[in-house]
């Protein structure tokens, strides 16, 4: 019989798993910022979703707090959406 040390191990770059003394695995844990040296990287974790980056840009924020799918909102961004074109806009 092989005996293992009970410990957390990185299963891949996003997940760690607990190895038991009998060398089987149990408990799996997601690491939103990545798994390195058998532990989840620590840092700020953001709620994912589409939202305003600032008053003019909209995008999808991932758990690591970086942005993807960034769009410039022609009429501004408020409450996590690009504003629609106002009805009373006149084009010169």
N, C-alpha and C positions, 0 to 999 in steps of 0.2 A: 504493500500500500504506500502510495505517495502522500506525504504530508506537506501541506502548503501553509504559508503564513497568512493569517487572516488580515486582509487589508483592502483598501480601495485601490482600483486600477483604472487607468484610462482605457475604455473600450475602443474609443475613436476620438476625434477632435472635439466632439460635442457631448460625449456621454462618459460617465464613470460608473463602474460596477463593483460590488463588494465580493471579494473572493474569500470563500470559507476554508477552514483547515482541511476539509476533505477534497479541496481543489475545485469544487463546484462553485457556481456563481449565484448570487441572490441580488437583492436590491439594486435597482438601476436608477441613476439620477442624471437628469439633463444638466448640462453646463452651458448656459446661454452665451457666455463670453469665451468658451473653449475649455478644454481639459488639458493640463500640462503638469508634468511631474506628479502624476497620480492624484491630482486635485483639480477642482474647478477654479478657473481664474476668477479673481475677485475684482470688482469694480462696480461702477454705477450701472444699473439695469433699468432700461426704459420700457414703458408699456408700448407694445407694438401697435401700429395702425397708421392710417392716413391722417395727417393733421397739418396745420399751418406751421411752417418753419419760422416765418416772420410775416409782416404785413403784405408781402408781395409774392411769397413762394409757398408751395404746397408739395408735400411728399410723403413717402412711407417711411416711418421711423422703425428701425429694427431694435432688438433687445440690447445690442451694444451701444445704442443711442446714436448710431450713424444713420444717414438718410439715403434712400433709394427712390427712383422714379420721381425726381424733382421736376416740378412744373412751375412756370411763372404765371401767376394769376393776373390777367390783363386789368381786372377791376378790383384787385385786392383780395386778401384772404382773411376770413373771419370765421370763428367757431368751427374750425377744421374743414372748411370748404372754400373753394374759390367763389367769389361773388359773381352773380350773373350780370350781364350788361344792363345798366339802368335803362328804363323805357324812355326817358326824356333826353337821351344823348343825341346831340346834333353833330353830324360830321361835316366839317367845313369843306 
